């Protein structure tokens, strides 16, 4: 009887140790995962990093939105930092008047949209040619394309100003619109590279099938290649629109004495006027709130555009391999 009890006690001990070992192994698999990106520890680390990065970008926007709706009492109250005790929308109205928001908004919208559409068309054609066609000195033109991508625009800005002055294009939109027709403009080389990367991933059977049907390069591009490049087109369209909407450098050089200017120029002029008033001692307690309101009015259209286009934008970034 003693031997039986000893054996049963040993078996129970082994069984409990086996259960403990199994539980620890299950806990390890759940925490670390069978692969490095499957465990809870990895996911928690990723979420912590993403939340911190998101806070870095969202904090200035939240501060801007809370500051622009503060009245005099909230601005002068040191205890009010983030959440105002009352909502005041007068700063938005004043900033809109100082920016001439209606006319400047239409100018920025027409300029950014026209440049984006022209760059989509011209850069798609160039990217298709680099990816699918054979032509003389192709490697040389690809090298020159990369060179224009890495070369800073300040190198060519003086010859460009002199050229556009000879054409009589200064203080007009032509110095920014016409180069976009030829794939140049702001970040044009990058958009050509995006289209080239997309068209390079398509199977060669598409070209062979189109040639069998009697399609030439132009028909193959407009009937086959360009319609299926919607993901790359969304990326290029949004990037071009946002960059041209926010661009201050080129409009300030080509339209420095023009009356009708985009929002980026009107914001700079408003900031200069407020700086002069501050130097003369005429600045009010509302200065910061007015600046925040003006900045919000400028970025608000971009936030709306991204809100509706984020799904196609993220899909386009993934398909074009831009994150790599």
N, C-alpha and C positions, 0 to 999 in steps of 0.2 A: 504493500500500500504506500509506503514512503517513496518507493521508486516511481510509482505512477504520479504521485503528487509533484515530485521533483520534475518529471518530464512535462507535466501539464503546466507547471509554473514557468519552465524554460520556453515552452511553445508560446505562452501568453506574452512573455517578455520579448521574444522574437517578433511576434505579431505586432506588438506596440511599437517596437523599433522600426519595423517595416512601414507602419502607418505614418510614423513621424518622418521617416525618410521620404515617403511619397508626398506628404504635405509640404515639406521643405522644398522638394523638387518642383511641385506645382506652384508654390509661392515664387520660386526663382524664375520659372518660366513666365509667370504672369508679370513679374517686376521687370526682368531683363528681356524676356521674349526669346523665342527660338532664333530670331534674327535681330540685328542691332536696332532696326527701326520698327519693331513690333511690340516692344515692352512698354509698360507704363512709365518707367523712368525716362526713357527716351522721349516719349510723347509729352510728359510733364516739362522736361527741359525745353523742348521746342515751343510749347505754349508760353512758357515764361519769357523766352527770348522774343517771341512774336508780340506778346502783350507790351513788353518794354519798348520795342521798336515802334509799335503803333502809338504808344503814349507820347513818344518823342515827336511824332508827326502831328498828332491830334492836339496836343497841348497848346501850340500857338494859335490854332484855329479856335479852340474853346476860349482862350484868353481874348482873342479878337472879338468874338461874338458876345462875350459878357461885358467887355469894356465899351463897345459901341452903343449899348442900350442903357448905360448909366447916366443919371441926371447929375446935377451939381452936388446934391447931398451925398449921393453914393460915391462920387469921385473924391470928395473932400473927406469922407469918412474912412479912416485908416483900417477899420475893422471889416470893411467890405472889400474883398479881394476877388472872389470868383462869382458868387451869386448876389446880384443886386437886389435890394429890397423893393424896387419898383422898376418898371420897364418904360424907357423913354426912347421914342423913335425919331426925335427931332434931328439927331445927328445924321441919320441916313438921308433925310431930306436935304440938309445943308451940304453934305458931301456930294450928293447927286447934283446939286446946283453948281458947286465949285468944279466938278468934273465935266459939266455939260454932258451928263450921262447919256441922254437920248441920242444925240448926234454922234458922240464918240463911240458908243456901243455899236451903232450901225456900221461905222467905219471899221472898227476892229473885227466885227463879224464878217463883213464883206471881204476884208483883206485876208484874214486867216482862212476863210472858206475857199476863196479863189486860189490862194497859194496851195492849200492842201489838195484841192481837186487836180490842179495842174501837176503837182509833184507826184500824185498817185499815178496819173497817166504816163508821164515821161519816165519816172523811175521804174514802173512796171515794164515798159518797153525795153529799157536798158538792162534791167535785171534778166528779162527773158533772153535777150541777145547774148549776154555773158554766160547764161546757164545752158542754152540749148543750141546755139548757132555757132558755126565756125566761120571766122572772117580773118583777114590778114592782120598780123600784129596783135592778136587777141591777148597774149600774155602781157605785152607792153601796156595795152590800155587798162588791163586789170591792175597792173602796178601803179599806173597813174591815178586810177580811181582810189586806191588805198592811200596814195600820197595826198590827194585832195581831202580825204577823210581826216588825216592826222594833221594837216597843215592848219594853223590857226587863222581865222578870218582877218585878223589885224594885219597880216602880211599883205593882203591884196586889197585892203579897204581904200588906201589912197589912190592907186590906179583906177579903182572902180568909181570913186567920186569924180575923178578927172574925166573918165569916159562918159559917165552919165551927165556931167555938166556940158560936155560937148554935144550930147544928144538933146539937151534941154529937158531932161527928165527929173531934175532936182525939184523937191517940194511936191512930188507926185508919188503915186503908188507904183509906177512902172519899174523903178529899180528893184523892187521886191517881187513883183508879179512876173515880169518877163523872164528873169533867170529861172524861175520855177518851171516855165514851159520847156526848158531844156535840161531838166533834172538837176539844176544847180540849186541855188537858194539855201535856206537854213537846213543843215543836216541832209542835203540831197544825196550825198555819197552813201550815207548810212542806209537810206531807204533803198537805194539800188542794191546794196549788199543784202538787205532783208529779202527783197524779191529774188535775188540770185540764189540765196540759200533755199528759198521755198521751191523755186522751179527746179533746182538741182535734185530735190527729193522725189520728184514725180517720175513714174516709170517711163522708159523709152518707148514702150508699146504705144503710148498716146501719139507720139510723133509718127511712128510707122503706120498706125491706122489712119491718121489724117493724110499722110502722103498717098496711101492706097486710094483714099477717096478723092484724090486730086487737089488737096488743099496745099496752098503755098504757105510761107512763113507768116505773112500778114493775116491770112484767113485763119490759120491755126492758132495764132495768138488771140485774135478777137473772138473767135467762136469756141475755142477749147480752153486755152491756158488762162486767160484773164478771168473768165467766169468762175473757174474753180479756185481762184486765188483769193477768195473772200476773206479768209482769216488774215492773210498778209495785208490785204487792202485795209482792213479795219485797224490794224496796228499802225500802218503808215499814216492813215487818215487822222487818227487821234493824235499821234505824236506830232505830225506836222501842224495840226490845228492848235494844239496846246502851246507848242514852241513859238509859233508865229503870233499867237494871242499874247503871250507873255514877253515877247521880244521887245526890248527897249533900245538895244544897241544900233541896229540898222535903221529903224525909223528916226532915231535921234540924229543920225548922220545924213540921211537922205531927205528928211523933212523937218530940218531944224528951224526953219522960218515959216512953215506952213500954218495956216489957220485951222484947217480941219485935220485933226490928227487922231490916232487911236488912243485907247484908254491908257496905255503904258506911258505915253507922252504927257497926257493931261494929269496923270498922277504925279509925275516928276515935277511938272510945273506947279501943281498945287503944293507939293512939299517944299519947293523953293520959295513960294510966296509965304508960306507959314514960317519958314526959317527966317526970312527977312523980317516978318512981323515979330517973331520971337526976339530977334536981335534989337529991334526998336522998342522992346518992352510992351508991345501991344498984344502979346499972346494971352489967351484966356485959358481957363481950367479945362475947357472943352477940346483943346488941341489934340490930345491923344485919342480921345473918343472919336473925333472927326476923322483922324488918320485911319483908325481901325475900321470905321464905317466905309471909308473910301476903298480900303483894301478888300473888304468883304464884297462890295459891289463889283469889283473886278474879278474876283475868283469865283463868285457865285455861279456864273454861266458854266464854268468848267466843272464845278461840282455837279451841276444838273446833267451835263453831257456825260460825265463818267458814271453817274447814277444809273442812267438808262443803257449805257453801252458797256458796262463792266463785264458782263457775261461774254460778249463777243470779243472784247479786248483780251481777257484772260485766255480764252480759247485760241485767239490768234497768236498770242505770245508763246503758248505751249507748242503750237503747230509749226511756227516759224523757227523755233529753237533759239529765240532771242535771249532766253535766260542763260543759255550756255555761253 
